[in-house]
Amino acid sequence: MSVPPPPSHTPTRSDGTLARQRLLEAALQLFADKGYQKTSTREIADAAGVNLGSISYYFGDKPGLYRAVFCESFCDATATPDILQARDCLPDPTAALDPDAALAGFFFNFLHPLKQGALIRLVMRLHFRELVEPSGVMGTEMDDDLADLFRNMSQLISRHLGLASPDTDTLRLTHAVLGMAMHFFVAQDLVDQVSPELVAKPESIDALAERLAAWAAGMIDAEARRRHTSGGPA
């Protein structure tokens, strides 16, 4: 997404809704591209075409603007599945659900934001940037959410392998499976450069989710065969 060109005048209260939206969009682009620490409020105001005081007026301060960018929806809620957190992308691992079906549901849900265009991809890029470069503004909510997803996925894999609880190799495998999905958000620029056709259309993303689910199931089956041959984990 490109930041909109600046308006021809400084916004007044009569067009405050537009000024606030421009700040949100400019901040989203800059925070996603540069990170929280390397983005100044002056850069955001200039990119939005508003005066610097508008940030204080609408959001209080830089952390307040970041929280608004991070938490406010930029999409039509009716166009998204009822998935609000990463942990909810995976069906209940304790349910009597076929592992292949659970994996298919996970990849479909997790990759769904890629279908919603450049703006939502930018939102997701910001979310993953927060994971690798914590701003200090958002607390541990995202870490806790992904930790729950990790635990749920490790339980699903453990059950498929006939284990009462995850062991070291199960944890390794869980990281590998989740990494397959996260790659398409963390490495968006690389994907767009070398293989944009993989995420170009909704049906392309559905095909990607289907393939990743099948390959993840194959990885789990390969680990089951390794354990059968070797007599257990390494």
HELIX and SHEET records of a PDB file:
HELIX    1   1 ARG A   13  ASP A   15  5                                   3    
HELIX    2   2 GLY A   16  LYS A   34  1                                  19    
HELIX    3   3 THR A   41  ALA A   48  1                                   8    
HELIX    4   4 GLY A   53  PHE A   59  1                                   7    
HELIX    5   5 LYS A   62  CYS A   71  1                                  10    
HELIX    6   6 ALA A   77  ALA A   79  5                                   3    
HELIX    7   7 ALA A   86  CYS A   89  5                                   4    
HELIX    8   8 PRO A   99  LEU A  111  1                                  13    
HELIX    9   9 HIS A  112  GLN A  116  5                                   5    
HELIX   10  10 GLY A  117  VAL A  132  1                                  16    
HELIX   11  11 GLU A  141  HIS A  160  1                                  20    
HELIX   12  12 THR A  168  VAL A  186  1                                  19    
HELIX   13  13 GLN A  188  VAL A  194  1                                   7    
HELIX   14  14 PRO A  196  VAL A  199  5                                   4    
HELIX   15  15 PRO A  202  SER A  230  1                                  29    
END                                                                             
